[in-house]
Amino acid sequence: MSLLDALPLALLGALLGLDVVSFPQAMVSRPIVASTLAGAFIGNAGAGLLMGAVLELIALDTLPFGASRYPEWGSAAVVGGALNAMQEPGMGGALPTSLLAALLTASVSGWSMVVLRKAIGSQLAGVRDDIEDGSRRALVSLHLTGMSLDLLRGALVTLTAMLILGPLVHAIVAVWGTEAGLSRSVVVVSASIVAGGALWKVFHSVPRVLWFFVGGLVISLGVMVLR
């Protein structure tokens, strides 16, 4: 992938990375949405949707609360969805290698969010007195700077991942020996196990949530049968 080809994806990764925390937190950065959009950019929304579903199962184990450290799924989902959509149909290694690229990107991007928070904290220290005095200008400037840096962070992470991991994924897929059906089955089962573990923890930590889950599942199945 050339730099020019990667720029639209970098812009998409920047916008979705911004949605994770900074603005507007509209949930468009969820993997199933972000990967599908990335696949559509490439011209294969179905491949992006498949990657998004797998990443969504894995992301269920992430609880982005407070100052906790966690993978950044917005930009990473763009990388995973785009890479999976770029591979030739029926290639066995497309999904597992694209998933690995997405997970690596999520880890690096999560680290970049920590660096960004420290940078914003340093800037806050310089204008703390003005904010405590009620300066609207200082507060707006701090917010805009933080969002601008987050936008740039998402773009750089996505662009770097596409330029470095894109050729690597293509090379691995070209020599992958396992058939597509088996490779996809292993990926989906592994992701489902991660999601099952996440649900198990929630069921044991939140009172009565299991009954709400079962009730919702029964209602959903009932609606499907009636239709």
C-alpha positions, 0 to 999 in steps of 0.5 A: 500500500502506497502512502497516498492509498493509506491517507484516507484510512489514516483519516478514518482511523484519526476520526474513530480514534478521537471518538474513543475518548475525546469526542463525541463518544458516539460508539462509532469507534466500536470494532464492528462499526469501525472495521465495517467502515474500513472494509467499505473504504477498500470496497469489501464491507463484508470482510470488514464486518467479519473482522469487526465481529471478531474484534468486538468479541475480544473487545468485550473484555475491555472496560475503559473506565477512568484512568485504566490502561486498555487497548484503543480499538477505534484505530486498530479496528480500521487497520484490521478491517482494511487489511482483511478486506485487501486480501484475495477472497478465500485466502486462508491466512487473511483473517488470522493475520489481519487480526494479529495486526489489529491486536498489535495496533490496539496495543501500541495505540493504547500506549499512545493514549497514555503518552497523550494523557501525560502531554495533556497533563503537562499542559494542564499544569501550565494553565491550572491557575488560569482555569481556577480563576475561571478563564474560559479561554484557557479551558477551551484552549486546553480542550481543543489542543487535547482533541487535536493531539488525539486526532493526530495520534489516531492518524499516525497510528493508523498510517504507520500500522498500514504502511508497516503491517500491510506488506507483512500481512500480504507476505504471510497470507501468500504463503499460508497453508491452512484452508480458509474455513479452518483458519476462520473457525479457529479465530472465531472460536478463540474470540468467542472464548475471550468473550465468554470469559468477559461475560462470566466475569460480568455475571459474577460481579453485577447482581441479576445481570445474568437474568437480564441477559437471559431475558434479552436473549429469549426475547430476541430469539422469540422475535426471530422465530415470529418473523 
